[in-house]
Amino acid sequence: MPFQDADYISYFFAAGSFVAAASSALAAWFVYKSSRRSAARMLRLEWTRDLLTWTDDAIAVLTKAHHLCWLEPSRTTNPSFFDRRIEILTEISTVVDRGRMFFVNTRIEGEVTDGKPKAYTGNSPQAIFLLTEAYRQTRAIDYADAVPNSEIQLNLLRIKRQFVSVMQNEIDPNWFRKAAVYESQSLEKKSTDEEVP
């Protein structure tokens, strides 16, 4: 039975429908992939901002500990040198524990934990290790005589510089800057698109 014109038209519309469906599926796939990349980028950007806030707090308290060593304990009142040292120790301890939300200790095979909580077992990441070392150094600051504190001051300065380097590596300011530029350009493009009638 020969094809009639109606059959050709039906096949033509069927092929057109297939091409339209395939095009729609392909476009949906590209939109899906693009939105997943955008969501991942936004999640990383948000996490990096939180990490940057924590890093700012840690650098501030390391600077306080370093500068405390410059003070003469007998001349420091209201609050006393001892009270300032306790306040800085409290801040460092808080920053260390907040940092454990970003940096998890690595487990040591066969380690005996002696009932220690999970967050405090294993090897600390470099950022946490440096902050705990700053805590130890700050505890060693002499609150009666400034002379012994000069070595601690140098140790705290070294720790702070190492910490800044570790965090600069972790945060990757180049990626952060590129992400900010990308978001800015996206917002500009979106506002331009909305202005076009």
Secondary structure, 3 states (H helix, E strand, C coil): CCCCHHHHHHHHHHHHHHHHHHHHHHHHHHHHHHHHHHHHHHHHHHHHHHHHHHHHHHHHHHHHHHHHCCCCHHHCCCCCHHHHHHHHHHHHHHHHHHHCCCCCCECCCCCCCCCCCHHHCCECCHHHHHHHHHHHHHHCCCCCCCCCHHHHHHHHHHHHHHHHHHHHHHHCHHHHHHHHHHHHHHHHHHHHHHHCC
